[in-house]
Amino acid sequence: MVFEEIINPRDAEHNPYKLTLLGFFFASVGLWLAWWLFPGSAGLLSIFLTVMPLIPILTHLFEYEGEDQVEGVDHKGMFIRYFPIIMTLMALFGGLLIGYTFWFSVLPDDMNKAMFNVQMDEFSAIRGAAVQMGGEASVASGQAVGTSSAFETIFGHNLGVLALIVLLSVTYGAGAIYIIAWNASVMAVFFGTIAKGALASFTHMGAMSGLFAFGYGLFHGASAIGPHAFMELLAYLIAAIAGCILSAALVRKVHRKPGGVAQIVFDVAKLFLLAVICLAAGAAIESLAFA
């Protein structure tokens, strides 16, 4: 494809903003193309159309990382080694989130219902579950019991998502980006809802009112979900990296190379453990809201 030639793995790691721009571009193209082709199923189809052109780019990126580890190019600490690719994926997620949020903020409600139908249903389900969990925590016998129950529920659910991301990554290489893009689109409904609610406050800005409301939605949405969402996102990205590197290693048959298996398996195990720790930290922070 053209894009995988324009953005090579080394360029992506040194210039992650290019992935942010690509994320915004493909989120926009995926949304409008899905709405044009199948307006009744645009919400789910847009995720696939957004991610499809990103798969080759990410596959090359993970293969590049795996080759470096097997060939011993970099002997730095694990986190330092993988920090560039983590930041690259975060930049891509940011681009997807900004793209989806922008269109949800500026489009009329009837078009949002067509283009984000399944995302809006998912957001309503999440909000309902949060309200129910808060009610259960409030009647629990003591604050610690409510917090503990919330932690178990949140951590258990997120751990299932983490396992699915690893499975998709190992089986389909960069296929875990589908889950990441889906999370970005659902989060965009939350951010966009905030933006639409604040639109009346910016009417004095004239034609720029929508843009200011969009910025307000991004800022206050990020503030509302706080550190727990960052830790969960970090966990999912680390898990995706671990699975994709293992998948790329299996495809290249690194088990036939001296020391290849040990290096890859050791790194993948450490990355997965780090992902679980980040997930637990995020669940602990989020559960405090239900204390």
C-alpha positions in Angstrom: 0.0 0.0 0.0 1.0 3.6 -0.5 0.9 4.6 3.2 3.2 1.8 4.4 5.8 3.1 1.9 5.4 6.7 3.0 5.7 5.9 6.8 8.3 3.3 7.5 8.7 1.9 11.1 11.7 4.0 12.0 10.0 7.2 10.8 6.8 6.3 12.7 8.8 5.9 16.0 10.7 9.2 15.5 7.7 11.2 14.2 4.6 9.8 16.0 2.6 12.9 15.1 2.3 11.4 11.6 0.4 8.5 13.1 -1.9 11.0 14.8 -2.6 12.6 11.5 -3.2 9.2 9.8 -5.5 8.2 12.7 -7.6 11.4 12.2 -7.6 10.9 8.4 -8.6 7.2 8.4 -11.2 7.7 11.2 -12.8 10.4 9.0 -12.6 8.3 5.8 -13.9 5.2 7.6 -16.9 7.1 9.0 -18.0 8.7 5.8 -17.4 5.7 3.6 -19.4 3.4 6.0 -22.2 5.9 6.1 -22.3 6.2 2.3 -22.1 2.4 1.7 -24.3 1.1 4.6 -25.9 3.9 6.5 -27.8 1.4 8.6 -24.7 -0.3 9.9 -22.2 2.5 9.7 -21.2 2.5 13.4 -19.6 -1.0 13.3 -18.5 -1.0 9.6 -16.6 2.3 10.1 -14.2 0.6 12.6 -13.3 -2.0 10.0 -12.9 0.6 7.2 -10.8 2.8 9.5 -8.4 0.0 10.6 -7.9 -1.9 7.3 -5.4 0.5 5.8 -3.6 0.8 9.2 -2.9 -3.0 9.5 0.1 -3.1 7.0 1.7 -0.1 8.7 1.4 -1.6 12.2 2.5 -5.1 11.0 5.7 -3.6 9.6 6.2 -1.7 12.8 5.9 -4.8 15.0 8.1 -6.9 12.7 10.7 -4.1 12.9 10.6 -4.2 16.7 10.8 -8.0 16.8 13.8 -8.0 14.5 15.7 -5.6 16.7 15.2 -7.8 19.8 16.2 -11.0 18.1 19.3 -9.5 16.4 20.3 -7.8 19.7 20.3 -4.3 18.2 19.3 -2.7 21.5 20.4 -3.9 25.0 18.6 -1.2 27.0 16.0 -1.9 29.6 12.7 -3.3 28.5 10.6 -0.2 29.0 13.2 2.0 27.3 13.3 -0.3 24.4 9.6 -0.4 23.9 8.8 3.2 24.9 9.0 4.6 21.3 6.5 2.0 20.0 4.2 2.6 23.0 4.2 6.4 22.2 3.6 5.6 18.5 0.5 3.6 19.3 -0.7 6.3 21.8 -0.3 8.9 19.0 -2.3 6.7 16.7 -5.0 6.2 19.3 -5.1 10.0 19.9 -5.6 10.6 16.2 -8.5 8.1 16.1 -10.1 9.6 19.2 -9.7 13.2 17.9 -11.2 12.2 14.5 -14.2 10.4 15.9 -14.8 13.1 18.6 -14.6 15.9 16.0 -17.3 14.4 13.7 -19.5 13.5 16.6 -19.3 17.1 17.9 -20.1 18.8 14.7 -22.6 16.5 13.1 -26.4 16.8 13.8 -28.0 14.3 16.1 -29.7 12.3 13.3 -26.4 11.7 11.5 -24.7 10.8 14.8 -27.4 8.1 15.4 -26.6 6.7 12.0 -22.8 6.9 12.1 -22.3 6.1 15.8 -25.3 3.9 16.5 -23.6 0.9 18.1 -21.1 3.2 19.9 -24.0 5.2 21.5 -25.6 2.0 22.6 -22.4 0.8 24.2 -21.9 4.1 25.9 -25.4 4.0 27.3 -24.7 0.4 28.6 -21.5 1.5 30.2 -23.1 4.5 31.9 -26.0 2.3 33.1 -23.5 -0.2 34.5 -21.6 2.6 36.3 -24.8 3.9 37.8 -25.8 0.4 39.0 -22.3 -0.2 40.4 -22.5 3.1 42.3 -25.8 2.2 43.8 -24.5 -1.2 44.9 -21.5 0.5 46.5 -23.6 3.0 48.3 -25.7 0.3 50.0 -22.7 -2.0 50.7 -21.8 -2.6 54.4 -18.9 -0.2 54.6 -16.8 1.8 52.2 -14.1 -0.9 51.8 -16.6 -3.5 50.7 -18.0 -1.2 48.0 -14.6 -0.3 46.7 -13.5 -3.9 46.7 -16.6 -5.1 44.8 -16.1 -2.3 42.3 -12.5 -3.2 41.8 -13.3 -6.9 41.2 -15.9 -6.0 38.6 -13.8 -3.4 36.8 -10.6 -5.4 36.9 -12.4 -8.7 35.8 -14.0 -7.0 32.8 -10.9 -5.2 31.7 -8.8 -8.3 32.1 -11.1 -10.1 29.7 -10.6 -7.3 27.2 -6.8 -7.6 27.7 -6.9 -11.3 27.0 -8.9 -10.7 23.9 -6.4 -8.1 22.7 -3.5 -10.6 23.2 -5.4 -13.3 21.4 -6.2 -11.1 18.4 -2.6 -9.8 18.4 -1.1 -13.3 18.4 -3.6 -14.7 15.9 -4.0 -11.8 13.5 -0.8 -9.8 14.1 -1.9 -6.1 14.3 -5.6 -7.2 14.5 -5.8 -5.9 18.1 -6.0 -2.4 16.6 -9.7 -3.2 16.0 -10.4 -3.3 19.7 -8.3 -0.1 20.3 -10.2 1.7 17.5 -13.5 0.6 18.9 -12.5 2.0 22.4 -11.5 5.2 20.7 -14.9 5.5 19.0 -16.9 4.8 22.2 -14.8 7.3 24.1 -15.5 9.8 21.4 -19.2 9.5 22.1 -18.5 10.6 25.7 -16.2 13.5 24.6 -18.6 14.5 21.9 -21.6 14.5 24.2 -19.7 16.9 26.5 -18.9 19.1 23.5 -22.5 19.2 22.3 -23.7 20.1 25.8 -21.3 23.0 26.0 -22.1 24.3 22.5 -24.6 26.8 23.8 -21.9 28.5 25.8 -19.9 29.2 22.7 -22.5 30.6 20.4 -21.0 34.1 20.8 -18.0 32.7 18.9 -20.1 32.6 15.7 -18.8 30.1 13.1 -16.0 29.0 15.4 -18.5 27.9 18.2 -18.4 24.3 17.1 -14.6 24.2 17.1 -14.4 25.7 20.6 -17.0 23.2 21.9 -15.0 20.4 20.3 -11.9 21.5 22.2 -13.9 21.9 25.4 -15.2 18.3 25.0 -11.7 16.9 24.5 -10.3 18.7 27.5 -13.1 18.1 29.9 -13.6 14.6 28.7 -10.0 13.7 29.3 -10.2 15.4 32.8 -13.3 13.4 33.7 -12.0 10.0 32.9 -8.7 10.9 34.5 -5.7 8.7 35.3 -7.6 5.4 35.3 -8.4 5.6 31.6 -4.8 6.4 30.8 -3.6 3.3 32.8 -6.2 1.1 31.0 -5.2 2.4 27.6 -1.5 1.9 28.5 -2.3 -1.7 29.5 -4.1 -2.5 26.3 -1.4 -1.0 24.1 1.4 -2.9 26.0 -0.7 -6.1 25.6 -1.1 -5.5 21.9 2.6 -4.9 21.5 3.4 -8.1 23.3 1.0 -10.2 21.2 2.1 -8.6 17.9 5.8 -9.1 18.6 5.2 -12.8 19.5 3.1 -13.2 16.3 5.7 -11.6 14.1 8.4 -13.8 15.7 6.4 -16.9 15.0 5.9 -15.9 11.4 9.7 -15.3 11.0 10.4 -18.6 12.7 12.8 -17.1 15.3 12.8 -20.4 17.1 15.3 -21.6 14.5 17.7 -18.8 15.6 20.1 -19.2 18.5 18.6 -17.4 21.5 15.7 -16.1 19.5 12.9 -17.8 21.4 14.3 -16.9 24.9 14.6 -13.2 24.1 11.2 -12.9 22.6 9.3 -15.0 25.2 11.1 -13.2 28.0 10.1 -9.8 26.7 6.6 -10.8 25.9 6.1 -12.2 29.4 7.4 -9.0 31.0 5.3 -6.9 28.8 2.2 -8.9 29.6 2.9 -8.7 33.4 3.4 -4.9 33.0 0.1 -4.7 31.2 -1.7 -6.5 34.0 -0.1 -4.2 36.6 -1.2 -1.1 34.7 -4.7 -2.6 34.4 -4.9 -3.3 38.1 -3.7 0.2 38.9 -6.4 1.7 36.6 -9.1 -0.5 38.2 -8.0 0.5 41.7 -8.2 4.2 40.8 -11.6 3.9 39.1 -13.0 1.9 41.9 -12.4 4.8 44.3 -15.1 6.6 42.5 -17.6 4.1 43.9 -16.4 4.3 47.4 
